Amino acid sequence: MKNVLVIGMGRFGRYTAIRLNELGHQTMAIDKDEERINKILDYVTAAQIGDSTDKAFMCSLGIENYDLCIVAIGDDFLSSLETTFLLEELGAKKIVARATSANQEKFLLRNGASAVVFPERQLGSWTAIRYSSDNISNYIELMDGYAIYEIAVPQHWDGKRVGELDIRRNYNLNVLGVKNGRMDMDVRYETLLHSGQSMLVLGKSDDVQRIFFKK
């Protein structure tokens, strides 16, 4: 369990705070808008109304006691930047800040952010990949071009064993699980694949696109 401070209760900040709380973390929500704070009260450990660019207010929170600080301000970049800088100045252990452009990312990283996230960009990428093919049920982007796909078993793999196909050597992919009602993660040489099933595949996105999404 971690102590997490989430600043900015717009849609992104609110959903992030609620999910953190559901995962069992002690979550403090901050926003200068009383209405937004009232809406989040029942879904987080604690919440306060305050201006995150006000040093006295931020000092009162005991920033150094939080394991993670998330700056989720999306409608005022200057406030986001000032908040990020102030968090670092007050001894924040880890700061994750929201950005909407590469320029914002550079400024945030230079002014204290440990990492930067792009909610709109990441959701847009996920939506494009997820719904541009009828074969994909889910998709998780990893690092260095790798991703995990939940993808339909190709027709020409129907009735064949994972080991027989030698998927790792022939396709540079790893089958992590096979789903037929429930996901079976115990994949072995003799595991049979059937069309109508889906499988969890780890590999380079370029390889997955080349193998499964030929025009």
Sequence and secondary structure as in RCSB ss.txt:
>XXXX:A:sequence
MKNVLVIGMGRFGRYTAIRLNELGHQTMAIDKDEERINKILDYVTAAQIGDSTDKAFMCSLGIENYDLCIVAIGD
DFLSSLETTFLLEELGAKKIVARATSANQEKFLLRNGASAVVFPERQLGSWTAIRYSSDNISNYIELMDGYAIYE
IAVPQHWDGKRVGELDIRRNYNLNVLGVKNGRMDMDVRYETLLHSGQSMLVLGKSDDVQRIFFKK
>XXXX:A:secstr
  EEEEE  SHHHHHHHHHHHHTT EEEEEES HHHHHHHGGGSSEEEE  TT HHHHHHTTGGG SEEEE   S
 HHHHHHHHHHHHHTT S EEEE SSHHHHHHHHHTT SEEE HHHHHHHHHHHHHS TTEEEEEE STTEEEEE
EE  GGGTT BHHHHTHHHHHSEEEEEEESSSEE    TT B  TT EEEEEEEHHHHHHHH   
